[in-house]
């Protein structure tokens, strides 16, 4: 998939906040939706009002065997690391973000990309045969 951002068709801004009173957020899509969905996380950061304590954010998702797994992705502390760039870390829904330690507020931001299967072309073009491929000019010897 292409990089996510405001110029990408089918990409919408995503954001959620984890706090002492709202310790988790689940990102999911309608099971009847036949589109492919990718959530690309860009940044996890502490917000105004955060205490100088360790705030551990973990992701609860599924592995290739469809077993639930929990992975810590950020350990933020106001005095030493208030922000972490995740460089469009890609996840497939459903996925839950959980504040495992600390009281936040912690903000997660990224892009939700939606690829409609009717629009996506996953099949290769079989119309081109080897004879129709563009020929490269021959390599000429260097002049001395």
One Martini backbone bead per residue (centre of mass of N, CA, C, O) as a GRO file, in nm:
protein
  144
    1UNK     BB    1   0.100   0.034   0.014
    2UNK     BB    2   0.066   0.347   0.039
    3UNK     BB    3   0.113   0.618   0.175
    4UNK     BB    4  -0.010   0.811   0.425
    5UNK     BB    5  -0.253   1.082   0.381
    6UNK     BB    6  -0.416   1.358   0.267
    7UNK     BB    7  -0.362   1.265  -0.052
    8UNK     BB    8  -0.500   0.998  -0.001
    9UNK     BB    9  -0.712   0.792  -0.112
   10UNK     BB   10  -0.904   0.674   0.160
   11UNK     BB   11  -0.798   0.879   0.376
   12UNK     BB   12  -0.822   0.913   0.734
   13UNK     BB   13  -0.827   1.053   1.020
   14UNK     BB   14  -0.677   0.948   1.333
   15UNK     BB   15  -0.809   0.940   1.682
   16UNK     BB   16  -0.707   0.898   2.033
   17UNK     BB   17  -0.780   0.869   2.395
   18UNK     BB   18  -0.598   0.804   2.696
   19UNK     BB   19  -0.713   0.746   3.033
   20UNK     BB   20  -0.807   0.690   3.352
   21UNK     BB   21  -1.120   0.659   3.248
   22UNK     BB   22  -0.995   0.575   2.944
   23UNK     BB   23  -0.803   0.285   2.887
   24UNK     BB   24  -0.968   0.220   2.612
   25UNK     BB   25  -0.952   0.140   2.246
   26UNK     BB   26  -1.154   0.035   1.967
   27UNK     BB   27  -1.071  -0.065   1.640
   28UNK     BB   28  -1.341  -0.097   1.405
   29UNK     BB   29  -1.530  -0.276   1.163
   30UNK     BB   30  -1.759  -0.372   0.960
   31UNK     BB   31  -1.820  -0.700   0.876
   32UNK     BB   32  -1.977  -0.618   0.595
   33UNK     BB   33  -1.729  -0.494   0.493
   34UNK     BB   34  -1.548  -0.520   0.170
   35UNK     BB   35  -1.312  -0.368   0.271
   36UNK     BB   36  -0.993  -0.253   0.319
   37UNK     BB   37  -0.816  -0.211   0.636
   38UNK     BB   38  -0.590   0.047   0.759
   39UNK     BB   39  -0.380   0.126   1.038
   40UNK     BB   40  -0.172   0.420   1.071
   41UNK     BB   41   0.064   0.499   1.296
   42UNK     BB   42   0.239   0.800   1.392
   43UNK     BB   43   0.151   0.891   1.701
   44UNK     BB   44   0.259   0.922   2.049
   45UNK     BB   45   0.119   1.137   2.313
   46UNK     BB   46   0.129   1.368   2.543
   47UNK     BB   47  -0.081   1.569   2.727
   48UNK     BB   48  -0.225   1.792   2.885
   49UNK     BB   49  -0.188   1.694   3.233
   50UNK     BB   50   0.048   1.526   3.256
   51UNK     BB   51   0.235   1.324   3.433
   52UNK     BB   52   0.550   1.223   3.580
   53UNK     BB   53   0.499   0.925   3.427
   54UNK     BB   54   0.450   0.613   3.331
   55UNK     BB   55   0.322   0.546   2.995
   56UNK     BB   56   0.164   0.253   2.885
   57UNK     BB   57   0.125   0.132   2.555
   58UNK     BB   58  -0.100  -0.107   2.416
   59UNK     BB   59  -0.160  -0.383   2.192
   60UNK     BB   60  -0.457  -0.555   2.082
   61UNK     BB   61  -0.447  -0.855   1.890
   62UNK     BB   62  -0.368  -1.057   1.601
   63UNK     BB   63  -0.232  -1.326   1.474
   64UNK     BB   64  -0.175  -1.569   1.227
   65UNK     BB   65  -0.354  -1.770   1.438
   66UNK     BB   66  -0.580  -1.591   1.583
   67UNK     BB   67  -0.434  -1.485   1.833
   68UNK     BB   68  -0.411  -1.319   2.114
   69UNK     BB   69  -0.220  -1.014   2.149
   70UNK     BB   70   0.033  -0.832   2.344
   71UNK     BB   71   0.181  -0.499   2.275
   72UNK     BB   72   0.419  -0.286   2.347
   73UNK     BB   73   0.475   0.065   2.206
   74UNK     BB   74   0.481   0.262   2.473
   75UNK     BB   75   0.701   0.479   2.687
   76UNK     BB   76   0.591   0.754   2.862
   77UNK     BB   77   0.757   1.068   2.969
   78UNK     BB   78   0.760   1.395   3.026
   79UNK     BB   79   1.085   1.434   3.097
   80UNK     BB   80   1.191   1.230   2.835
   81UNK     BB   81   0.915   1.101   2.663
   82UNK     BB   82   0.633   1.255   2.516
   83UNK     BB   83   0.717   1.124   2.227
   84UNK     BB   84   0.621   0.895   1.948
   85UNK     BB   85   0.731   0.770   1.652
   86UNK     BB   86   0.571   0.522   1.414
   87UNK     BB   87   0.579   0.537   1.102
   88UNK     BB   88   0.317   0.397   1.006
   89UNK     BB   89   0.198   0.173   1.180
   90UNK     BB   90   0.055  -0.128   1.080
   91UNK     BB   91  -0.298  -0.218   1.109
   92UNK     BB   92  -0.554  -0.458   1.174
   93UNK     BB   93  -0.866  -0.496   1.213
   94UNK     BB   94  -0.905  -0.548   1.518
   95UNK     BB   95  -0.800  -0.295   1.769
   96UNK     BB   96  -0.643  -0.238   2.090
   97UNK     BB   97  -0.601   0.031   2.309
   98UNK     BB   98  -0.385   0.047   2.605
   99UNK     BB   99  -0.353   0.164   2.938
  100UNK     BB  100  -0.131  -0.003   3.148
  101UNK     BB  101   0.011   0.272   3.243
  102UNK     BB  102  -0.102   0.526   3.394
  103UNK     BB  103  -0.307   0.846   3.327
  104UNK     BB  104  -0.229   1.053   3.143
  105UNK     BB  105  -0.280   1.181   2.856
  106UNK     BB  106  -0.307   0.984   2.551
  107UNK     BB  107  -0.222   1.028   2.209
  108UNK     BB  108  -0.346   0.896   1.901
  109UNK     BB  109  -0.212   0.901   1.560
  110UNK     BB  110  -0.343   0.880   1.211
  111UNK     BB  111  -0.440   0.642   0.950
  112UNK     BB  112  -0.730   0.556   0.759
  113UNK     BB  113  -0.740   0.301   0.523
  114UNK     BB  114  -0.946   0.264   0.226
  115UNK     BB  115  -1.005  -0.031   0.022
  116UNK     BB  116  -1.177  -0.093  -0.250
  117UNK     BB  117  -1.217  -0.381  -0.424
  118UNK     BB  118  -1.323  -0.254  -0.691
  119UNK     BB  119  -1.068  -0.052  -0.716
  120UNK     BB  120  -0.879  -0.278  -0.687
  121UNK     BB  121  -0.574  -0.416  -0.843
  122UNK     BB  122  -0.458  -0.749  -0.799
  123UNK     BB  123  -0.424  -0.805  -1.088
  124UNK     BB  124  -0.244  -0.888  -1.341
  125UNK     BB  125  -0.127  -0.805  -1.652
  126UNK     BB  126  -0.183  -1.035  -1.930
  127UNK     BB  127  -0.155  -0.869  -2.207
  128UNK     BB  128   0.147  -0.887  -2.176
  129UNK     BB  129   0.402  -0.991  -2.353
  130UNK     BB  130   0.728  -1.049  -2.413
  131UNK     BB  131   0.720  -0.910  -2.703
  132UNK     BB  132   0.595  -0.622  -2.580
  133UNK     BB  133   0.834  -0.537  -2.453
  134UNK     BB  134   1.054  -0.310  -2.382
  135UNK     BB  135   1.334  -0.209  -2.546
  136UNK     BB  136   1.668  -0.186  -2.505
  137UNK     BB  137   1.936  -0.037  -2.572
  138UNK     BB  138   2.232  -0.085  -2.661
  139UNK     BB  139   2.550  -0.120  -2.547
  140UNK     BB  140   2.806   0.100  -2.567
  141UNK     BB  141   3.113   0.157  -2.610
  142UNK     BB  142   3.364   0.320  -2.490
  143UNK     BB  143   3.547   0.598  -2.538
  144UNK     BB  144   3.913   0.665  -2.574
   0.00000   0.00000   0.00000
